[in-house]
Amino acid sequence: MTQFTLNFEPSLPERFPTLRQFVAHRSTQVAKAPKAQASDMDLAPSTLSRKLNPAEGDTQRFNCDDLESWLASTGDAPAVIEYLCAKYMDNDAARQRRLLSKVEGMLPDLVAALASLKAAGASA
């Protein structure tokens, strides 16, 4: 029997509009603590925090060199690549085609399950 799971969570770019916001989120999710990440990047923990979560008018910015250092520290390149692909290589039409294909593949199982439920309900 095949199991199918529908994911109704927003896509990564919908949850994190910028790569910096995604990296800020991931910095709290990876195994290495943010303090250790900052140390690996030769930054103070407060500086890394400011770069990832800048306040209005803050001059600290998370740049490409910071990203490379962060990736070397965390090894989280697959997650960053997934984010970038979702943001720049995917589009609504492609997502809709994939979802339609999945639903079409489920239809025979859904029809069989519905018939089984109706039969069980009739015999009860």
C-alpha positions, 0 to 999 in steps of 0.5 A: 500500500502506498501512503501519500502526504499532502503538505499545506505548509507555505514554501520556503520563500513564502516563509522566509522572503530573503536568503538572510532571513532563511540563514538566520532561521537555519542558524538556530536549527543546525547542530552547531550553536550560534556562538560556535558558528560566530567563532568559526566565522571569526565574529563576535556572537553579537555581530553575527546576530546583528548581521542575521537580524539587523535592526532598522538603520543597522550598518552590519550586513550579512554578505557573500563572504559571511555566507561562505564562512557560515556554510563552512562552519555549519555544513548546511549548504544543502538547505541553502541550495534547497531554498535558492532552488525553491525561490528561483528555479520553481514557479507556480505553474510547475508546483501546480503541475506537480500537485495535479500529478500527485492528486491524479495518482491518488485518485484510484486509491481514493475511489477504492477507499471511498467504496470501502467506507461506503460498504462498511457504512452500509453493513453497520 
